[in-house]
Amino acid sequence: MRILISALSVFVLLLTGPAAQAGPIKIKFSHVVAVNTPKGQMAEKFKELVEQRLAGKVEVNVFPNAQLFGDNKVLEALLLGDVQLAAPSLSKFQKYTKSLQLFDLPFLFQNIGAVDRFMATDGSKKLLRSTEKKGLLGLGFLHNGMKQLSASSPLTVPADAAGMKFRIMTSDVLAAQFQAVKASPQKKPFSEVFTLLQTKAIDGQENTWSNIFSKKFFEVQDHITHSDHGYLGYMVVTSTEFWNDLPDNIRGELEKALADAITYGNQVANEKAVSDKKAIMDSGRSTIIELSSEQRAQWVEAMKPVWKKFEDDIGKDLIDAALKANQN
Ligand code: LMR
């Protein structure tokens, strides 16, 4: 009897793993941005490569624009097996790990080159595993770009932001960043930002040129300050259970396809940081404010105390490694 029961459980186990599914393994990739963005393009490239390299074995379906799940639900959906891949911004993992809050510290990375140097260190590899205990596995990091501040009135010095309401992602570091300039941070999903700005329920927001352009925020914000005050990037993430259950050869091919798709997405990110800024400028819908070095220094000074506040949560070693990456 005992032998029969264990034989039966092995059989059930074989039937329930992804390898035992009839037909191709299905991967749903859910994200919140437009297709014509670094993340949107990376996801499409991943689908294309998997279809070429694993035809008939794996099928990828991409759901952009928060069609399937918004920011606050997608990580739970991964754990429930409702989707298999997502790439939320690094600011949206706070419930799962404190380490990724590093990337939200204002004026930490001087530019994308510095982020690349940091990503090449062992410290960043460890960050991919920082959510593992909670059942989520990081598979890679992708850039969007440096964030800019947009608002209904011009922001040149920190005092201009005082009293204004800014939409932020679900990150306490970002909340502290706006509190540091006496503004009021509002945690809201990405899919609601356009309407909140249009109806003037909020005064401003922070995002990259490609998100401001593709979601038309520039059409409902009169001013954008070229502040480069923070980094927006993503962790491509899956459920540990789903990933570990994949047959080794398929997992290996998916890892390669993802690495290639990320390389492509990073190129798109670099191009869009220039072309989408230009498209906004050419539209004439929004004024772009370039800060003098004295004005920029005032923002750095005002927001700097945020680092100390989160140093224990994030870890001083990680902050130091990030700072080192600024030295070319
Ligand atoms: C945001 O919520 O502002 C961004 O993280 C959206 C995204 O995924 O780029």
Boltz pocket constraint, residues with backbone or C-beta under 6 A from the ligand:
constraints:
  - pocket:
      binder: B
      contacts: [[A, 32], [A, 33], [A, 71], [A, 87], [A, 88], [A, 89], [A, 144], [A, 169], [A, 188], [A, 189], [A, 190], [A, 206], [A, 207], [A, 211]]
      max_distance: 6.0
